[in-house]
């Protein structure tokens, strides 16, 4: 399974892009919301939306052709609790998350993000300090952030950043450094591909604690460490 990388720092992907509010996306906008950042082709969310009609599911993806294909599938099935949006999450989600009604966001997942191995490319990683601050501000206490990857170099900086924020804690009893199981009811395509080959998947589940959301960006240096 080949990853088709997109440079999120290109001028095109740095453009501000207004995203529709939940009331324009979902028939029952008051339902709890699951935000999947980097949803790729969207088949995982399509299956999950069928299985979990009690939540709205929003997938955001930086590859426009994948979003268009995923939206075509959603429309063909007539699912009103699922939408896909084309955007650069690190640029376009901050204002959108800040405008959500209190308590609406129930879960954020970032699964198998593109790995950027060179130090000079760290700013291309999806979970940057401003986005994490926006997620922390939108998640109510007890609501969840789930990370998983098959690449240590991709997930370790995310874990370091989340734990440096002081806004999240792991559920009591979760194994460290990695969970052995996926808390979501369905695997992504990438997850199935990796596990079928006997390769490891690194997972961490966080719950929002009662600490105040950071008022300013977290220190960039926090994004370069390990777990």
Order of alpha helices (4+ residues) and beta strands (2+ residues): alpha-beta-alpha-beta-alpha-beta-alpha-beta-alpha-beta-alpha-beta-alpha-beta
